[in-house]
């Protein structure tokens, strides 16, 4: 079982005053930087060209977040998470043409300030010192806007020699390289939300919501 904070970077699971509604949460200790949090990026495939992206060195900062939970039948909770984040790191692109190993390009990558909304369903149970959050439904992926010289190099190559690598849409390739598609963890995994991750006020609010949801 993983700590709940591990889910935050992968899903990119907001601090200040707490909302008044019992089902709305901001966890101030979650608003911080997370190093090396992009374990996988989906490859870009266009015609004979395949680009495998990875970010071996990265740092994302969760600037703000807002989590809304609502009780559902069977003890589940529908969840809507709104996040604001930014970051930077190092991007590696392995470019293959028609199945033949091609070129490796590397450059600094910027994740500009942006926002995203994720919807899903979870179950929450209690164990000593922590809450166990089990995902029942999550989006399959999260699209993150990026800026890197790697993309510029690949598109420049596409514009110079399109006839050498088949029928390629360089504008479409440029659009694809302006974002990274990050797969999200599969449903069914459990994460620990430890008491130490919450302030006393946040824990009291979370407990009050769970108690009220059990009574419905």
SVG drawing of the C-alpha trace seen along z (x, -y; Angstrom):
<svg xmlns="http://www.w3.org/2000/svg" viewBox="-29 -31 50 34">
<polyline fill="none" stroke="black" stroke-width="0.4" points="0.0,0.0 1.3,-3.4 1.2,-6.7 -1.5,-9.0 1.0,-11.7 2.3,-9.4 -1.0,-9.6 -0.9,-13.4 1.9,-13.8 0.6,-11.0 -2.9,-12.3 -1.7,-15.8 -4.1,-15.7 -5.7,-23.3 -4.0,-25.6 -5.6,-28.8 -9.0,-28.9 -11.1,-25.8 -14.3,-25.8 -17.5,-25.8 -19.1,-22.8 -18.2,-19.5 -17.5,-17.8 -15.0,-20.3 -11.3,-20.1 -8.0,-21.9 -5.0,-20.2 -2.4,-22.9 0.6,-20.4 0.0,-19.1 0.8,-22.4 4.6,-21.9 7.2,-20.7 7.4,-17.0 10.7,-15.8 10.8,-13.1 7.0,-12.6 6.5,-11.8 7.2,-8.0 5.8,-7.5 4.8,-9.5 2.8,-7.9 4.7,-7.8 3.8,-10.0 3.2,-8.0 2.6,-9.6 3.0,-7.5 6.5,-5.9 7.7,-8.2 7.6,-7.2 8.8,-9.5 9.2,-8.0 9.3,-10.8 10.6,-10.5 11.5,-12.9 14.2,-11.3 14.7,-14.6 11.6,-16.6 10.1,-18.7 6.4,-19.7 5.0,-22.3 1.4,-21.9 0.4,-25.6 -3.2,-25.1 -5.9,-22.4 -9.6,-21.9 -11.1,-18.5 -14.9,-17.9 -16.3,-14.6 -20.0,-13.5 -21.4,-10.3 -22.5,-7.6 -24.3,-4.3 -22.3,-1.4 -20.1,-3.5 -18.3,-5.2 -17.6,-8.9 -17.7,-10.7 -14.6,-13.0 -13.8,-16.1 -10.2,-17.4 -9.1,-20.8 -5.4,-21.5 -3.0,-24.3 0.6,-23.3 3.8,-24.2 7.3,-22.7 10.5,-22.1 12.9,-19.3 14.8,-17.4 13.1,-15.9 14.5,-13.0 13.1,-12.1 14.0,-8.8 13.0,-9.3 12.6,-6.1 11.7,-6.0 9.9,-3.0 11.1,-0.7 14.7,-1.7 16.4,-3.2 17.0,-6.9 18.2,-9.9 18.1,-10.7 17.4,-14.4 17.6,-16.0 16.7,-19.4 15.3,-21.3 11.5,-21.2 9.2,-23.8 5.8,-22.9 4.0,-26.3 1.5,-27.3 -1.8,-25.5 -4.9,-24.0 -6.7,-20.7 -9.9,-19.0 -10.1,-15.3 -13.3,-13.4 -13.5,-9.9 -14.8,-7.7 -13.1,-6.5 -13.7,-4.5 -12.3,-5.7 -11.7,-3.4 -9.9,-4.0 -6.9,-2.3 -4.7,-3.3 -2.9,-6.6 -4.2,-6.9 -7.2,-6.8 -7.1,-4.2 -8.2,-5.7 -9.0,-3.1 -9.6,-4.4 -12.6,-2.9 -12.7,-5.1 -10.1,-7.5 -9.4,-9.1 -6.9,-7.0 -4.6,-9.9 -3.7,-13.5 -2.5,-15.8 0.2,-18.3 1.3,-21.3 5.0,-21.5 7.6,-23.7 10.9,-22.3 13.6,-22.8 13.3,-19.1 9.9,-19.7 11.3,-22.6 14.2,-20.4 11.8,-17.6 9.4,-19.9 12.3,-21.7 13.5,-18.3 10.0,-17.4 9.7,-20.7 13.1,-20.2 12.9,-16.6 9.2,-15.5 9.7,-13.3 12.4,-11.2 10.2,-9.9 6.8,-9.7 3.7,-11.7 3.9,-13.7 1.7,-16.5 4.3,-18.8 1.7,-21.1 -0.1,-18.2 3.3,-16.9 4.1,-20.3 0.7,-20.3 1.4,-16.8 4.9,-17.8 3.4,-20.8 2.0,-18.4 2.9,-15.2 0.2,-12.6 0.8,-11.0 -1.0,-7.7 -2.8,-7.6 -2.7,-4.7 -5.3,-2.0 -8.4,-1.9 -8.3,0.5 -5.0,-0.8 -5.0,-1.9 -3.2,-4.8 -2.5,-6.0 -3.6,-9.4 -1.7,-9.6 -2.9,-11.7 0.4,-13.6 -0.5,-14.8 -3.5,-16.8 -3.7,-19.7 -6.0,-19.1 -8.7,-21.3 -8.5,-19.4 -8.7,-16.0 -11.7,-17.2 -13.5,-18.3 -12.6,-15.1 -13.9,-13.0 -17.1,-15.0 -17.7,-14.5 -17.1,-10.7 -19.4,-10.4 -22.2,-12.3 -21.8,-10.2 -22.2,-7.0 -25.5,-8.2 -27.0,-8.7"/>
</svg>
